[in-house]
Amino acid sequence: MSEERIAEVLAGPHQAVLSVGRAGKGPLAVPMSYRFVDGRFVFVTSPESLHGKLMTKRGRATMTVQYDRCEGRSLHQWYVIAEGPVRFTDEDPVPHVRAGLTKDRGPEFVDEWMGPSAPVGVLTAILEPERISGWEYRQVLP
């Protein structure tokens, strides 16, 4: 998949799976809303969550975004995997939450999902891919 196609599919309303390594265990994998901005995954989460603590300790993570649709005889599948350093920032998380909700749920639901107050206990996190790759498959079945 080309860089342009990767950016195109990641702009859609998809969820990712964030995976972070754990000593002596398999990686912790959790679903995550994200935005793909300027070649980076931007997401909001709690640094006190298990994956937040592991990200802080390990400093690295993997994001996997996957799509699979079969309509009638038309099959369309793709996935993107990105791996690299991850860090929490001091960026205000509210604009990222609003933009993510707009992307994933639609602008008409942002205020309903956000409620009357800003999210509490969350920070903006950024994964800067050192490696990113994607695969896409389309076929009309016989």
N, C-alpha and C positions, 0 to 999 in steps of 0.2 A: 504494500500500500504506500502511495506517495505521501510526503509530508503534507501536501495540500489536502489530500483525501483524509488523512488522519485528523487534521484540524477541522475539516468539514463534519465528519461523523461525531467527533467529540463535542461539537457545539450543540448537538441535539439533546433532547430531554431523556438522558440515560443516567442510570446509577452506576457507580463503580464499586469494585471490591478493593478495599485497601488492605494490603498484607504487610505485616511487620514480623520480623524474625524474633523467635524466643529461644533462649538457651535450653537445650535438652528437650524441646518439644517442637511440634510442627509450628509453622507460622500462624499468628493470629490473623484471621481474615474477617473483616467487617464491611457491611454495605455502607456506602458513603455518597452523599450528594457532592458534586464538584462543579467547578467551572474551569474550562481550559482557556487561559488568557495568556497571550504572548508566549506560547509554548510551555506554559507551566500549569500544573494542576493546583487550583486554589480551592480550599475547603475549610469548613468551620467545625471545630470539635473541642471537646474539653481536654486540657492537658492532664487532668486528673483521672480520665478514663484509662482503662488498661492499655488500649492502643496508643493513647496520648503519652502515657509513661514510657511505653516501649519505643515510640518514635523519638522521644527525648533521649532515652538511653542509647539506642542504636544509631540514630541519626540518618536512617535509611528506610525506605519503604518501596512497595510496588503497588501500582494502580492497574487494575484490569477492568476494561469496559467491554461488554459483550452484547451482541444483538443477534437474534435468531427469529426469523419469521417465515412461515410457510402459509401461503394463501392459494388455495386451489392447487395448481401444479407449479406455482412459482415459489422457488426457494431462495431466500436471501439471508446470508450469515456473514458476520464480521466480528473481529475482536481486535482490541488494541491493548498492548502491555507496555507500561512505562516503569522504569526503575531508576532510582537515584536518591540523592540526599533530600531530606525533608526537615523542615524547621517551623517553629512557631514564630510569628511576627507580632509587632505591636500595631499592625493595621487594624482599624476599626472593623469588627466582624459584621456589623449591621448591613453595610452596602453589599457585602458578599452574600449574606443570607437572603436579602431582598432579590438580588440578581439571580441567585440559584433557584429561589422559589418561582421567579418569573420564568426562568428557563424550563424548569421541571413541571410546574403546576399551572402556569399561565398567569398573566398580570392581574386578572380579575380576582385571584384568590390570595394574593400576597398579604393584604391587610388581615384577612381572616386567619391565615396560617400564622402570621407573626404575632397577632394579638396586640394588646395595648402597650406592651413594653418591649424593650430590647432583650435579646437573649442574654441569659446570665450564665457566667462560668465557662464561656467558650472563648476561644481565640481563633484567629486566622492562621491557617497552616498552608505551607507551600511545598509542593514536591517539584523539584527541578529535574526533569528527566536527563540522565546521562545516556540512557538507551531507551528508544521508543520504537516499537514496530507494530505493524498491523497486518492482518490477513483478511481478505474478502472473497466470498464465493457467491455467485449467482448462477442459477440454472432453472430452466423450465423442464420439469420432469415429464417423461413420456406418458 
